[in-house]
């Protein structure tokens, strides 16, 4: 079970949004590379990065910051936001990404996702961001008519490395992961699912260890880590099953 610390990039800075609204950005670090290194030193083994500007503009905007992150950490990095073509996917993987996350293009052009999975086995994840159970695109600015499970099932057997499922209504507001919807999705497809949006406390970390959540690949944490609501050492110990750690209610 992997806990992915998140670095969301806006104008080259490490920020967190509420409900995906760019106007609500809180700046946590103006040096994303230093933040990436700090997460590695805290014991995290993966890094989740989103180019927020890129998600809205449909092309990579924070490339320099991502490049600096890749140089700063030895951890594998997954990146989403504005990646829409095979050429962009290939370029990012050549630059050292462990995997790319395709969101809007998964709705607009699912065949491209399948092509990418064949060309780059194990390197392509799909980001499914939902509001009210319906998939949102273009940096969450537009709603589609697609249901979450309906979209996910389009990629069964395609070789997608993981589905990152975000409940937009919970993102950045520390109300807890939408476990019911996340586990329903994991039950519906064979693709590994990563929970995202709203992870709030050690209680959510403990929830990740429950039997019905064991099918998940992990969960993403942003604001709760930056605000100190989750202690990295405690969280990682729980996920690694170390019995000596006392968990808070």
C-alpha positions as CSV (number, residue, x, y, z in Angstrom):
1,X,0.0,0.0,0.0
2,X,1.6,3.2,-1.2
3,X,1.1,6.7,0.3
4,X,1.8,9.2,-2.5
5,X,2.7,12.7,-1.3
6,X,1.4,15.3,-3.8
7,X,3.1,18.3,-5.3
8,X,0.6,20.4,-7.2
9,X,2.4,23.0,-9.4
10,X,0.9,26.5,-10.2
11,X,3.2,29.1,-11.7
12,X,6.3,27.1,-10.6
13,X,5.2,26.9,-7.0
14,X,4.0,24.1,-4.8
15,X,0.4,24.8,-4.0
16,X,-2.9,23.2,-2.9
17,X,-6.3,24.1,-4.2
18,X,-9.8,23.6,-2.8
19,X,-12.2,21.8,-5.0
20,X,-9.8,22.3,-7.9
21,X,-10.4,26.1,-7.9
22,X,-7.3,27.9,-9.0
23,X,-8.4,31.0,-7.2
24,X,-8.1,29.2,-3.9
25,X,-4.4,28.3,-4.2
26,X,-2.4,28.2,-1.0
27,X,1.3,28.3,-1.6
28,X,3.2,25.8,0.5
29,X,6.7,26.0,-1.0
30,X,8.2,28.1,-3.8
31,X,10.9,25.4,-4.3
32,X,9.1,22.2,-5.6
33,X,12.4,20.4,-6.0
34,X,13.3,21.0,-2.3
35,X,9.8,19.7,-1.4
36,X,10.3,16.6,-3.5
37,X,13.6,15.9,-1.7
38,X,12.0,16.5,1.7
39,X,9.3,13.9,0.9
40,X,12.0,11.4,-0.1
41,X,13.9,12.1,3.2
42,X,10.7,11.5,5.2
43,X,10.6,8.0,3.8
44,X,8.1,8.2,1.0
45,X,8.8,6.0,-2.0
46,X,6.8,7.6,-4.7
47,X,5.8,11.2,-5.7
48,X,2.6,12.4,-7.3
49,X,2.9,15.6,-9.3
50,X,0.2,17.6,-11.1
51,X,0.8,20.5,-13.5
52,X,-2.3,22.6,-12.6
53,X,-1.6,25.2,-15.3
54,X,-1.1,22.5,-17.8
55,X,-4.4,20.8,-16.9
56,X,-6.3,24.0,-17.7
57,X,-4.2,25.0,-20.8
58,X,-3.9,21.6,-22.4
59,X,-0.2,21.5,-22.5
60,X,2.7,21.3,-20.1
61,X,3.4,24.7,-18.4
62,X,5.5,23.8,-15.4
63,X,8.1,21.8,-17.3
64,X,11.1,23.5,-15.6
65,X,9.7,22.7,-12.1
66,X,9.0,19.1,-13.0
67,X,12.5,18.8,-14.5
68,X,14.0,20.1,-11.2
69,X,11.9,17.7,-9.2
70,X,13.2,14.7,-11.3
71,X,16.7,15.8,-10.7
72,X,16.1,16.3,-6.9
73,X,14.6,12.9,-6.0
74,X,15.5,9.3,-6.7
75,X,11.9,8.3,-6.1
76,X,9.7,7.4,-9.1
77,X,7.5,10.3,-10.1
78,X,4.0,10.2,-11.8
79,X,2.8,13.3,-13.5
80,X,-0.5,14.5,-14.7
81,X,-1.8,17.8,-16.2
82,X,-1.8,18.8,-19.8
83,X,-0.4,15.6,-21.3
84,X,-2.6,15.0,-24.4
85,X,-0.5,13.4,-27.2
86,X,1.8,10.4,-27.7
87,X,4.7,12.7,-28.4
88,X,4.2,14.5,-25.1
89,X,4.0,11.1,-23.3
90,X,7.2,9.9,-24.9
91,X,9.0,13.1,-24.2
92,X,8.1,13.0,-20.5
93,X,9.1,9.3,-20.1
94,X,12.4,10.0,-21.8
95,X,13.0,12.8,-19.3
96,X,12.7,10.3,-16.4
97,X,9.1,10.0,-15.4
98,X,8.0,6.7,-14.0
99,X,4.5,7.1,-15.4
100,X,2.3,9.7,-17.0
101,X,-1.3,10.3,-15.9
102,X,-3.9,10.9,-18.7
103,X,-7.1,12.6,-17.7
104,X,-8.9,14.7,-20.2
105,X,-7.6,12.7,-23.2
106,X,-8.9,9.5,-21.6
107,X,-12.4,11.0,-22.0
108,X,-11.8,12.7,-25.4
109,X,-9.7,10.0,-27.0
110,X,-9.7,6.7,-25.2
111,X,-8.0,5.0,-28.2
112,X,-4.9,7.3,-27.7
113,X,-4.7,5.9,-24.1
114,X,-4.8,2.4,-25.4
115,X,-2.1,3.2,-28.0
116,X,0.1,4.7,-25.2
117,X,-0.3,1.6,-23.0
118,X,0.9,-0.6,-25.9
119,X,3.8,1.7,-26.7
120,X,4.9,2.3,-23.1
121,X,3.9,-0.8,-21.0
122,X,3.4,0.0,-17.3
123,X,4.0,3.7,-17.8
124,X,0.5,5.0,-18.3
125,X,-2.1,5.8,-15.6
126,X,-5.5,7.2,-16.1
127,X,-6.8,10.0,-13.9
128,X,-10.6,10.0,-13.3
129,X,-11.8,13.1,-11.6
130,X,-15.4,13.2,-10.7
131,X,-18.0,15.6,-9.3
132,X,-21.3,14.2,-8.3
133,X,-20.4,10.9,-9.8
134,X,-19.7,12.3,-13.3
135,X,-16.3,12.7,-14.8
136,X,-14.8,16.2,-15.1
137,X,-12.2,17.3,-17.7
138,X,-10.0,20.3,-18.6
139,X,-8.6,20.8,-15.2
140,X,-12.0,20.0,-13.7
141,X,-13.5,23.0,-15.4
142,X,-15.9,21.0,-17.5
143,X,-18.3,18.2,-16.7
144,X,-18.9,15.3,-18.9
145,X,-21.9,12.9,-19.0
146,X,-19.7,9.9,-18.3
147,X,-19.9,7.9,-15.1
148,X,-16.7,7.0,-13.3
149,X,-17.1,3.2,-13.6
150,X,-18.3,3.6,-17.2
151,X,-15.1,5.3,-18.2
152,X,-12.9,3.0,-16.2
153,X,-14.3,-0.1,-17.9
154,X,-13.2,1.3,-21.3
155,X,-9.7,0.6,-20.3
156,X,-10.0,-3.0,-19.0
157,X,-7.4,-5.1,-20.6
158,X,-5.6,-2.1,-22.2
159,X,-2.6,-2.3,-19.9
160,X,-3.3,0.8,-17.8
161,X,-0.9,0.8,-14.8
162,X,-3.4,2.5,-12.4
163,X,-6.5,4.6,-12.1
164,X,-6.2,7.6,-9.9
165,X,-9.7,8.4,-8.7
166,X,-10.3,11.9,-7.3
167,X,-13.6,13.1,-5.7
168,X,-13.5,16.8,-6.6
169,X,-16.0,17.7,-3.9
170,X,-13.6,16.5,-1.3
171,X,-10.3,17.6,-2.8
172,X,-8.3,20.0,-0.6
173,X,-10.9,20.4,2.1
174,X,-9.8,17.6,4.5
175,X,-13.2,15.9,4.8
176,X,-11.8,12.4,4.3
177,X,-11.5,10.1,1.2
178,X,-14.8,9.0,-0.4
179,X,-14.1,5.4,0.5
180,X,-17.4,4.0,-0.7
181,X,-17.0,5.3,-4.3
182,X,-13.3,4.5,-4.4
183,X,-13.8,0.9,-3.3
184,X,-16.9,0.5,-5.6
185,X,-14.6,1.5,-8.5
186,X,-11.9,-0.9,-7.4
187,X,-14.4,-3.7,-7.2
188,X,-15.7,-2.9,-10.7
189,X,-12.4,-3.1,-12.6
190,X,-9.2,-5.2,-12.4
191,X,-7.0,-2.1,-12.9
192,X,-5.3,-1.0,-9.6
193,X,-7.0,2.1,-8.1
194,X,-5.3,5.0,-6.2
195,X,-7.6,7.0,-3.9
196,X,-7.3,10.8,-4.1
197,X,-9.2,13.8,-2.7
198,X,-9.8,14.7,0.9
199,X,-7.4,12.5,2.8
200,X,-7.5,14.2,6.2
201,X,-6.0,12.4,9.1
202,X,-4.4,9.3,10.5
203,X,-7.9,7.8,10.5
204,X,-7.8,7.7,6.7
205,X,-4.4,6.0,6.8
206,X,-5.8,3.3,9.2
207,X,-8.8,3.0,6.8
208,X,-6.4,2.1,4.0
209,X,-5.4,-1.0,6.0
210,X,-8.9,-2.4,6.3
211,X,-9.6,-5.6,4.4
212,X,-11.9,-4.0,1.8
213,X,-9.3,-1.4,0.9
214,X,-6.5,-3.9,0.4
215,X,-7.2,-4.1,-3.3
216,X,-6.2,-0.4,-3.7
217,X,-2.7,0.5,-4.8
218,X,-2.6,3.3,-2.3
219,X,-3.8,6.9,-1.7
220,X,-2.6,10.4,-2.4
221,X,-2.1,13.0,0.4
222,X,-1.6,16.7,-0.1
223,X,-2.9,19.3,2.3
224,X,-2.9,17.0,5.3
225,X,0.8,16.5,5.0
226,X,1.6,20.2,4.4
227,X,-0.6,21.2,7.3
228,X,1.0,18.7,9.7
229,X,-2.3,16.8,10.2
230,X,-0.5,13.6,9.2
231,X,2.9,12.6,10.6
232,X,4.8,10.9,7.8
233,X,6.7,8.5,10.0
234,X,3.5,7.4,11.8
235,X,1.5,7.1,8.5
236,X,4.2,5.0,6.8
237,X,4.6,2.8,9.9
238,X,0.9,2.0,9.9
239,X,0.9,1.1,6.2
240,X,4.0,-1.1,6.7
241,X,2.2,-2.9,9.5
242,X,4.6,-2.0,12.3
243,X,2.7,-2.9,15.5
244,X,4.7,-0.6,17.7
245,X,3.0,2.5,16.4
246,X,0.1,3.8,18.4
247,X,-2.5,5.3,16.2
248,X,-4.6,8.3,17.2
249,X,-8.4,8.0,17.0
